[in-house]
Amino acid sequence: MELISGDGYNYGYCKLTVILRREYKLKINKKKVYHLCKKLDILRPQRKIVTKHPRKQPF
């Protein structure tokens, strides 16, 4: 929780996994970090993918 409390809170579960492995020497995978983030309700909303060029309908 102290990792995401500072500097703008722009960490996803993948970045948190890397930080937990490097700084705290934990053996943890991204799926477990994802489930912990979901349980603690700290997941950010997913971005919507907007197509730049929508498909053209055939004649």
C-alpha positions as CSV (number, residue, x, y, z in Angstrom):
1,M,0.0,0.0,0.0
2,E,2.9,2.4,0.7
3,L,4.1,1.8,-2.9
4,I,0.9,3.2,-4.5
5,S,0.3,5.9,-1.9
6,G,2.9,8.3,-3.3
7,D,3.8,9.9,-6.7
8,G,0.6,9.9,-8.6
9,Y,-0.5,6.3,-8.2
10,N,0.1,5.1,-11.7
11,Y,1.1,1.5,-11.0
12,G,-0.8,-1.5,-12.4
13,Y,-0.5,-5.0,-11.1
14,C,2.4,-5.8,-13.6
15,K,4.5,-2.9,-12.4
16,L,3.7,-3.7,-8.8
17,T,4.9,-7.3,-9.4
18,V,8.3,-6.1,-10.7
19,I,8.7,-3.7,-7.7
20,L,7.8,-6.4,-5.2
21,R,10.3,-8.7,-6.7
22,R,13.1,-6.2,-6.9
23,E,12.7,-4.3,-3.6
24,Y,11.3,-6.9,-1.3
25,K,12.8,-10.0,-2.9
26,L,9.4,-11.8,-3.0
27,K,8.7,-14.8,-5.2
28,I,5.3,-13.7,-6.5
29,N,3.7,-13.8,-9.9
30,K,1.5,-11.2,-11.6
31,K,-1.7,-13.3,-11.1
32,K,-1.3,-13.3,-7.4
33,V,-0.6,-9.6,-7.3
34,Y,-3.7,-9.0,-9.5
35,H,-5.9,-11.0,-7.1
36,L,-4.5,-9.1,-4.1
37,C,-5.1,-5.7,-5.8
38,K,-8.6,-6.8,-6.6
39,K,-9.3,-7.8,-3.0
40,L,-7.8,-4.6,-1.7
41,D,-9.8,-2.6,-4.3
42,I,-6.8,-0.7,-5.7
43,L,-7.1,-1.7,-9.3
44,R,-7.4,1.2,-11.8
45,P,-10.2,1.1,-14.4
46,Q,-9.2,-0.3,-17.7
47,R,-8.8,2.0,-20.7
48,K,-11.2,1.8,-23.5
49,I,-9.7,1.1,-26.9
50,V,-10.9,3.5,-29.5
51,T,-10.4,2.6,-33.1
52,K,-8.9,5.4,-35.2
53,H,-10.4,4.2,-38.5
54,P,-13.6,2.3,-38.1
55,R,-14.2,-0.5,-40.6
56,K,-16.0,0.5,-43.8
57,Q,-19.1,-1.5,-44.8
58,P,-18.8,-3.4,-48.1
59,F,-21.2,-2.4,-50.9
